[in-house]
Amino acid sequence: MAEQGFTAEQHNMGSWHLTGRTEWRVQFFQSQPAWSRPAVKCYFVEGAGLTCVLVDGRLGPQVTHEGIRLIGRVPSELLEDMESYADRHDVGLRSTGGGELVVDGFEIELGAQRAGDSVVTWALFCNPGEIAGTSWDIAPAEVWHHW
């Protein structure tokens, strides 16, 4: 991330779900121009390693999955691309805990945030591993309130 012009800050978040495992967050900020909110947040749990990566819809780097741009999109346009992908590959769509539609097998949570007078998409990538069942189990509560 440093090679791409980002600076990092690390924060101890305390015990993960009262298990005694330490959880921490590393936030990456764009250094030029200097923004006060992070572009990317990475979450770690002791003994499990990297569990989640949250990419901001306005400031985060562009991320694609299976040829679909995920970050900073108008939500309805991203949904159309995902539906087309699901049709072409004969896979289903599912509803996430936040009410978003996701292509089966993507293991990506998508959300929307305000960007001035518009709304753009953000993405959360999770690896619940052996310590959690779903992204909703592994991701910190602050993720679901991302704006």
C-alpha positions as CSV (number, residue, x, y, z in Angstrom):
1,M,0.0,0.0,0.0
2,A,2.9,2.4,0.7
3,E,4.1,1.9,-2.9
4,Q,0.7,3.2,-4.0
5,G,0.9,6.3,-1.9
6,F,-1.0,5.2,1.2
7,T,-0.1,5.7,4.9
8,A,-1.2,3.3,7.6
9,E,-2.4,3.5,11.2
10,Q,-2.9,0.5,13.5
11,H,-5.5,0.4,16.3
12,N,-6.1,-2.3,18.9
13,M,-9.9,-3.0,19.1
14,G,-9.8,-5.1,22.2
15,S,-11.1,-8.7,22.6
16,W,-12.8,-10.3,19.6
17,H,-16.4,-11.3,20.7
18,L,-15.2,-11.7,24.2
19,T,-13.0,-14.7,23.3
20,G,-9.8,-13.3,24.6
21,R,-8.4,-13.1,21.1
22,T,-7.1,-9.6,20.3
23,E,-8.6,-7.9,17.3
24,W,-7.0,-5.0,15.6
25,R,-7.6,-2.7,12.6
26,V,-5.1,-1.3,10.1
27,Q,-6.4,1.7,8.3
28,F,-4.9,3.0,5.0
29,F,-5.2,6.7,4.1
30,Q,-4.4,8.4,0.8
31,S,-1.5,10.7,1.5
32,Q,-2.1,12.9,-1.5
33,P,-4.5,14.6,-1.1
34,A,-4.6,14.2,2.7
35,W,-8.0,12.7,3.6
36,S,-9.3,12.4,7.1
37,R,-11.1,9.1,6.5
38,P,-9.4,5.8,5.5
39,A,-9.6,4.4,1.9
40,V,-9.1,0.8,3.1
41,K,-9.6,-0.9,6.5
42,C,-8.1,-4.3,7.2
43,Y,-9.2,-6.3,10.3
44,F,-7.1,-9.0,12.0
45,V,-7.9,-11.5,14.8
46,E,-5.2,-13.1,16.9
47,G,-4.6,-16.7,15.8
48,A,-6.6,-16.2,12.6
49,G,-4.8,-13.4,10.8
50,L,-6.5,-11.2,8.2
51,T,-10.2,-11.7,8.5
52,C,-11.8,-8.7,6.6
53,V,-10.9,-6.0,4.1
54,L,-13.3,-3.0,3.7
55,V,-12.7,-0.8,0.6
56,D,-14.4,2.6,0.8
57,G,-16.6,3.5,-2.2
58,R,-15.3,7.1,-2.6
59,L,-11.6,6.9,-1.6
60,G,-10.7,3.2,-2.0
61,P,-8.8,1.7,-4.9
62,Q,-10.8,0.1,-7.7
63,V,-11.3,-3.6,-7.2
64,T,-12.7,-6.0,-9.7
65,H,-13.9,-9.5,-9.3
66,E,-14.7,-11.8,-12.2
67,G,-14.3,-8.7,-14.5
68,I,-16.9,-6.7,-12.5
69,R,-15.8,-3.3,-11.1
70,L,-17.0,-3.2,-7.5
71,I,-15.9,0.1,-6.0
72,G,-17.5,3.5,-6.5
73,R,-20.3,2.3,-8.7
74,V,-24.0,3.3,-8.9
75,P,-25.6,0.4,-7.0
76,S,-28.2,-0.4,-9.7
77,E,-25.5,-0.6,-12.4
78,L,-23.4,-3.0,-10.3
79,L,-26.5,-5.1,-9.6
80,E,-27.2,-5.3,-13.4
81,D,-23.6,-6.5,-14.0
82,M,-23.9,-9.1,-11.2
83,E,-27.2,-10.4,-12.6
84,S,-25.7,-10.7,-16.1
85,Y,-22.8,-12.6,-14.6
86,A,-25.1,-14.9,-12.8
87,D,-27.1,-15.6,-15.9
88,R,-24.1,-16.2,-18.1
89,H,-22.5,-18.6,-15.6
90,D,-25.8,-20.3,-14.4
91,V,-25.2,-19.4,-10.7
92,G,-27.7,-18.0,-8.3
93,L,-28.1,-14.7,-6.5
94,R,-28.5,-14.5,-2.7
95,S,-29.5,-11.8,-0.3
96,T,-26.9,-10.7,2.3
97,G,-27.7,-9.8,5.9
98,G,-27.8,-6.2,4.8
99,G,-30.4,-6.9,2.1
100,E,-27.9,-6.6,-0.9
101,L,-27.9,-9.1,-3.7
102,V,-24.7,-11.0,-4.3
103,V,-23.7,-13.7,-6.8
104,D,-23.4,-17.1,-5.2
105,G,-19.7,-18.0,-4.6
106,F,-18.4,-14.4,-4.6
107,E,-18.1,-14.2,-0.8
108,I,-18.2,-10.4,-1.1
109,E,-20.5,-8.2,0.9
110,L,-21.5,-5.0,-1.0
111,G,-22.9,-1.8,0.4
112,A,-23.7,1.7,-0.6
113,Q,-22.6,5.1,0.9
114,R,-23.3,8.7,0.1
115,A,-20.9,10.6,-2.1
116,G,-22.2,14.1,-2.2
117,D,-25.6,13.9,-4.0
118,S,-24.9,10.4,-5.2
119,V,-24.7,6.9,-3.8
120,V,-21.7,4.6,-4.6
121,T,-20.8,1.1,-3.7
122,W,-18.2,-0.2,-1.2
123,A,-17.0,-3.8,-0.8
124,L,-16.1,-6.0,2.1
125,F,-14.0,-9.1,1.6
126,C,-14.1,-11.7,4.4
127,N,-12.4,-14.9,5.4
128,P,-14.3,-16.3,8.3
129,G,-11.9,-19.3,8.4
130,E,-12.4,-21.7,11.2
131,I,-13.5,-19.1,13.8
132,A,-16.7,-17.9,12.3
133,G,-19.5,-19.0,10.0
134,T,-20.2,-16.0,7.8
135,S,-19.1,-12.4,7.1
136,W,-21.7,-11.2,9.7
137,D,-20.0,-13.4,12.3
138,I,-16.4,-12.2,11.6
139,A,-16.8,-8.6,10.6
140,P,-16.7,-5.9,13.4
141,A,-20.0,-4.0,14.0
142,E,-18.4,-0.8,12.6
143,V,-18.3,-2.4,9.1
144,W,-22.1,-2.5,8.9
145,H,-22.3,1.2,9.7
146,H,-19.8,2.2,7.1
147,W,-20.9,5.4,5.4
